Amino acid sequence: MASGLPENPPETGTAPSAPERIIVVDDRERKSGVMAVLQAFPDLTIRIERLPVGDYRIDDRALIERKTVADFAQSLMDGRLFRQAQRLMCQPLPAVLLLEGRASDLKDIGVRREALQGALVTLTLLFRMPILRSIDAAETATLIEYASQQLDRETQGLPYSRGRRPKGRRRQQLRW
């Protein structure tokens, strides 16, 4: 006899699949080395498009503008830096500047440390733009993947991990 309730679907023995995590890479970033590392992550789908702003778009939820330390200095000198920051912060997705490289990369650029620090202060305080740092393309790709994971956890309603993980099974169970 029909109860008006839908029947339970038969169990297939497979776990529900995780939602697809998509990273859109601006086509001008192909040679950076970041895309090659991102493609090695098995749970990421990489798409190449021309992005109007930013270099990486994570799951249509966040934008990352990647700059090498040398490009950061050059864009400060030629006036592009703050125009790019303005365009990033005026679009609807949260945006972050990812600064890649070491201070030693600035050796032959000819920009004073104080000018770079002033630009970083302006970006963080006046533009309210978060800034992440990485050493190289591999670390940049890892940060992008971490960001994708965090956005995915938020979408699924999973709690954020707070602080260090307690030792002992009972304490871990009581954590939440």
Beta strands, then each sheet from edge to edge (+ up, - down):
strand 1: 21-26
strand 2: 44-49
strand 3: 56-58
strand 4: 62-68
strand 5: 95-100
strand 6: 131-134
sheet 1: 2+ 1+ 3- 4+ 5+ 6+
end
